[in-house]
Amino acid sequence: MKRTILNLKTFAAVILTAGLMTACSSDDDTVVPTDPDTEEPDTEEPVEEESRWITVAGAKMGDEPGDGNGGTLIYAVTSEEAKDPTVSIDPFENGFIAPSNRTARLQSSEDGNTIFNISYAGDTGGNYTKYTVEGGQTFTPSGSEVSIAPYVGTAPRWIKLFDGDQTGAAVYVSNENEFDENDNYTRTEATIGVVTLDLVNSSIIEFQEHSVPLSAEEEAEGYYISRIDMPTLNAAGDKLYIGARLSKVDPATAESDSDYDKLGSKTIILDYPSLMNPTVITSTVGHGDTNGYRSINAFEYNGSVYQANQNDPEGSHILKIDADNEYDDTYDFNLDDALGVEGAYVLAWRPAANGKAVLAYRHNGSEIGLAGAQGFFALVDLNAQTAVKIEDIPYDPDFYLFQYQGFVVEGTEIYLTQGAVGQNGNIYVVDTETGAVTKGAELVNATGSHFIGVF
C-alpha cells in the first residue's frame, strides 16, 4: 500500500503548467514562447511514502477482568493512522471477531496484509483460518480452512516460522508416569507431537511424534518435560528449536513436587523439515523455562537464535544458541542485572533487524492490579547486552501484559499497545536506534478487557 504525497515543488509545477496551457489558447492560436531564463527548474518526482496495515487486537473479558476469555476482536489502520494521536480506535465496539472460543492465537504476514489465526479451545479449537486485511473491521477470508486438532489437540501452541510467511508449526506434549514391577516410580515419559502447516495452501505438511527423555540422572530425580512451545527455525533452516518447561515429581511418591532446584534451561532440537532426530540441549547460564507463553519467545538474529527464559531464580535471561546448535554459555545476558530489578520475568519481546528489541516484563516490585502483576516495557540491545526501562510509556498498576502477543516491526521502529485493563490507552512507536517514543492513536477499551498487541 503506497500513499503519494505532493511536495511544494510538484504543486508549483502543476500550477505553472495550467498557466501555460491558458496562455497557449488565445483566439488567434498564437503560441507564446517561454523565455528560457524564466523557466521553472525541473521538479522532483512525487514522494512515495511506504505504509502498511497495523492490526490492533483486543481480548474481551469473560468472567474476570483481564482473563481475555470473552473472545478476540481486531481492527486495522494504516501505519500513519497508528502514529496519529488524533485517531481513535475502538476494536471492542467496531472490530472483527477473530474466531476462537477463548483468546485467539494470532500471527500476521511480514507486510501486515494477512492475518493468520488458529482458534483456541472449544469445538472449533485448532481451526486454522487466514484473512486479507482490508482496513477497519474488514478482514476477508482467504483460502480454505484446515484443522490441526487431530494432530496437536484443540488448544494448540503454534507459531508462524520466519520463512517468508510460508509455514507455521504447532506442538504439544503428553506425560505418563512409569513404574517398575514393584510399583516403584522410575521416570515420567514425555511424548511430543509437532505438526507443520502450509500457510499458503492451508494444508498439513508433516507430523511426527517422539519420546523425548532427559538424562537418566535427571529422570531418576523426577524431572520431565511438561510443556513445550515457540518452535523457531535456525538461520540455516535445517533445525527446529522448541522451547521447554520442566516439572518434577517426588520419586518416592510420584506426586507433584513444587519445591525443587531449577535445572539449566533446555531446548528440544529436531531436524527440519523432516521433524526427526530429537535432541535436547542445556544452558549453564539460564535455569528457567524456555517455552514462553502467548508471544514468540525466540528469534534468529545475525546467524544465532536468541531466546528468553522465564521462572529463572536469578531473573530472566536472554540466551543465545549459535549456528552449531548449542547454547553459547559465554553469552550471559541477565535482565535483573541489566534492569536493576529483582525477579525479572520476560512476558513478550521482539527485536528489530538491528539487534535492538522492545521487551515486556514484570518483576518482584510490580504492583498487583486487577488481573495480576503490573507490566513494563524496556529497550534491549542484544549486542551490548543492555536493557533500559522505557520511561515515556505510562504505567498503571492494572497494566497487564501476561497475555501480550504482538509487536509490529517496521524498519528500526517497533509498534506496541499500552492500556490498563478496562482503561483507554494508546499505540506507541519506539525508534530502537534513538530510543525516541511516539505516542500514537488512542485505543478505546471496554470493561474488564485489555489489548494484546498489534500485528
N, C-alpha and C positions, 0 to 999 in steps of 0.2 A: 504494500500500500504506500503510495507516494503522495505528498501534498506539494503542489507547486506554489512558490511564493514569488511575487513580482517585486524586484528591488526598485529603488528610485530611478536608476539609470534606464531600466527597461521601461518603466512608466513614462519617463520623459520621451523616449524613442517612439512610444505609441502615440503620444500627443503630437510630436513633430510630424510623424507620418500622416496623421489625419489632416494636419495643416497643409502639407504639401499636396495631398490629394485635392483639397479645396482649391488651392492656388492653380492647379493644373486643369480646372474645369471652368474656364471662362467661356463667354459666348462665342468668341472668335477662334476657339480651340488653340489659342496661342500657348505654347509651353514656356513657362518662365524658368530659365536655368537657375540652378542654385550656385551661389558663389562658393567655390571650394574652400576659401578661407573661413567661411562661416558654418561649414558642415559640422554637425554633431559627430564627435568621435564614435568609433564602434562601441556598441554597448555589450555588457556581459550577457551570457546566456542565463535564462531563468534558473534560479537556485532551487534545486530539488532537495527537500528535507525528508529524510527517511522517517517513517513512523511504523508502528506495529500495534497490534491489539494487546491490551492489558486486561486480563480477565480477573475480576475480583471474586473471591469465594467467601461465603459466609456459612457458618454452621448454626443451625437453629436449635434453640433449647428444646429438649424433650421433657424430662421430669424435673431436672435440676439445672440451675444456671451454669452454663459452660459445659454441659455434658455433650452438646452437639448431636444429640440423638434424634432431633426433630427433622433432620434432612439437610441437604446442602443446596444452596442457591448461588447462581453465578451470573455475573453481568459484565459486559465487555465495553471498554472505552479505548480511544486511541492513546498513545503514549503522551501526546501533547495534552489531552484532557486529563490524563492521570497526574500530570505535573501542575495542573492549574488549580489553585486553591479556591477559585470561584465556582468550580464544578462540584455538584453534589451527586453522589451515587448511593442508591438505596436498593441493594440486592434483595433484601428480605421482602420488600414490597413489590419490586418490579422485575426481579431476576427470574432466570430459567431454573427449574427444578432439575438438578442432576440426579438421575435415577439411583437410589440407594435407600435401603431401609434405615441405615444409620449414616454417619458421616461418609460421604463418597471419597474414594481414593483417586485423586485427580492427577493427571500429568498433562503437559502441553508440548506441542511441537516447538522446535527451537525458534521458529519465526512467529509463534503465537497464533497462527492461523487455524490450528486444530487443537481440540481438547480431547484427551483420552480419559475414559472413566471405566473403572471396574467397581460395580456396586458391592456393598459390604453388608453381609448378614441377611437373614430372612430368605424368603422364597425366590428372590431374584439375585441373591448373593453369588458373586463370581461371574456375572454377566458383563462382558466387555462391549462397550459402545464407543463410538467416536463422533465428533461433531465439528463441522466447519463453523468458525467464528464469523458472524456477520455484523456484530455490533449490537449493543444494548442487550436485550433478552433473547436475541435471535441466534440460536445455535442449531444449525441444520444437520440432522442425522446424515452420516456419510458411511457408505459401505454396509456390510451385514453385521449382525451380532454373532458373538460366539461365547460359549460358557466355558470357563476354566474350572468350574466347580467339580467336575468328575476327577480332576487331577489334583487340585490343591484345596478343595473344600469351598464353602460359601463365605468364608471370611478370610480371603487370601491376602498375603503380604506381597505386593507387587511393585515393581519399579520399571520405568522406561530406561532401557540401556542407551548410552550415548553413542549410538552408531548411525546417526543421521535419521533418527525417528523411524527406524526400521523394525525394532524388536523390543518387546517387553519380556520380563521374567518374573515369575511368581514362585513362591516357596512355601513349604510347611514342614513341620517336624512332629512326629508322634513318639511317645515314650512308653516303655513297658519294663517294669522291674523283673529281674530274673533271679531264680533261686536254685540251689543245688538239691540233690536228692534228700537231704536232711532239712529242707526248707530254710536253709540259711541264705541270706541275701548275698548275691555275687556281684551284680552290676545292674545298670539301667541301660537298656537298649535305646538308641536314638536312631530312628529311621527318617531320613529326609526325602522330600519329593521336590523336584524342580521342573517347571514347565516353561518353555519359551513360546512366545506368541508373536506371530507376524502382524504387526500393527497396520500394515498397508492393506493386506488381503484378508484380515480378520480370520486367521486360521492358526491351528496349533502346529508348531514346528517340531518340537522334540519334548519328550517327557522321560525322566529317569528317576528311580528311587534307589537309595543307598543306605546301608548301615554305616554310621559314622562314629566309631569308637574314639575314646580318649586313650591316654596311656593306661597300661594295666595298673600302675600305682594310683593314678587319679581315680580310676573307676573303683578300685578297692576301697577308696575313701568315700565313695558315694557320689562323686561328681558326674555330671552328664550334661549334654547339650539339650536345653529345654525350649529354646525359641530361636528362630533364625529369621533374617530379614535383610533387605537392602543389597541385593545382588548388584555387582559392579564389574564392568569389563576392565581388564588391564590395558595398557597402552598398545600392546601388540595385538590385542583382540583374540588371543588364544587361551585365556584363562578367565574364569568367572569367580570373583571373590564374593563370599556370602558371610555377612556378619552373624555373630552367635552370642547368645546369652547362656551362661552356665548356672545350673542349680545343683542342689546336693540333698541327698537323703542320709539319715543316720544308718550306717551299715548294720548296727546292732538291732534296729527295729524296722528298718525300711520305711520309716516315717520321714516326712519332710523336715529338713534341718535348715533353719533360717539363720543360725549363728555359726558362720564358718568363714574361713580365710578365703579371700578372693584369689583365684589363680590368675596367671598372666592372660591378658586379652587374647582371644583366639579368632581366627578366620578360617572358614572352610574354602578350599580351592578345588574347582572342577576344571577339567579340560573343556574348551569351548570351540565349536558349538556342540560337541557330542554329549556334554554333561556327564562325562565318565571320569573315573580315576580320582575319587575324592581323597584329599589330604587335609591335614589341619596344621596351621602354623600358629606359633605362640609368641607374644611380645614379652620382653623382660622389662619394658618401660611402663606400659599401662597394665592395670589389673582390674579393668571393668568390662562391661558388656560392649559389644560392637554392633548389635542388631538395630540400634536406634529405635524410633517409634513410628511417627507418621511421615517424617520428611526424609529425603535422601541423606544418607549418613556418610557416604564415601564418594570421592571424586578423583578422577585422573587429572593430574597436572604435571606437565613437564616430564613425562615418562614414568612417574610414580603415582601410586594411589594414596591419597590422604584420607584418613578415616578417623572419625570422632569416636570416643568411647564414653560410656555412661556408668554411673554407680561405682566409680573408682574411689576407693577410700582416700586417695590423695588428690581428688578432684579430677574432673575430665581432662583427658589428653587429646591432642591431635597426633595420631600415629601415622607412620609412613611405611608403605610396602613398596619395595623397589622392583625394578624390572626382572630381578632374579626370583621374584615371587616369595620373598622372605621379608620379615619385618626388619627395618633399619633401626637397630637399637642404639645407634649413635644420635638419632633424632629424638630429642627429649623436649617436647613442647607441652608443658604443664600449664593449664589455664588458671589454676589457683595462683601460681607464681606470677603469671603474666598479667592477670587482672587485679591482683592484690586482694583476693577474697578467699574464703574457705568453702569447700563443698561445691565448687563449680560443676554444673551439670549442663551439657550441651543438649538443647531442645531441638534445634534445627540450624542448618548453616548452608551457605552457598558461596563458593569462590567465583571470581571473575577470571578471565584468561591471564591476568597479570599476577595471579597468585595471592591476591588480596580478597578477603571474604567478609561477608556480614554473617554474624553468628548470634543466634538467640540462645539465651542461657538463664538459669536461675542459680541461686547459691544459698548458703545457710542463713544469710542475712535477709533474704527475700521475705517480704511480708506475706501473710496468708490472707488471700482475698476470697471472693465469692466461690471460686472454682478451684482454688489451690494456690500454690506458691507463685508470687509475682515474677514476671519475666523482664529481661532487659536485652538490648542489642549491643554488640561490640564489633569493632572493625579489627580484623585479624590479618596479619601478614605471615604467610606460610614460610617465606624465605627468611625473614628476620626473626621469626618465632615471637612476635609481639601481638598483644591484644589490648585494645583500649575501649572502654565503655563509650558508646555514642551518646553524648550528653544532650544533643539537640533534638532528641526524640523524647516526648513527655512520658513519664511513667506514673502508674497508678497502682495501688495495692491489688486492684482487680484486673490488671493487665496480665492475661493468662495465655501462655504460649505453648503449653504442653501438647496441644493438638495441631500446632502450626505446621503447614505443609509446603507452601510455595513462595519462592522468590523469583523475580524476573531479572535476568542479566542482559543488559544492552550495552555492549562495549565494556567500558570500565564502570558503568553505573549499575546499581542494584536497587530494584524496587521492592518495597515491603509494605505491609499493612500494620497500622497501630490503632488500637481501640480497646478499651477495657470492656469486660463482659457487660452487655446491656447498655453501653455508652457509645456515643458517636466518636469517630476517630478520623484518621487521615491516611492517605498514601504518603509515604516518604521515599525519597530517592537519594541514595548515598553514592557520592562520587568516591570510588575506592582509591583513586590516585591522590586526591587532595583532602579527603575526609569531609568535604562540604556536604551539607544535608539540605535538600529542598523539600519544603512542605507542600504537598500536592492536594489532590481532590479530597473533599470531605466524604467520609463514609458514614452513612446513616444506619444506626443499629436498631435492634429490636430487643424487647425484654428478655433477659437471660441468654441472649445469643452472642456470638463472637465471630471475628474474622479469622480465617485460617490461611490467608495468603493471597498472592497474585500469581497468574500463570500466563 
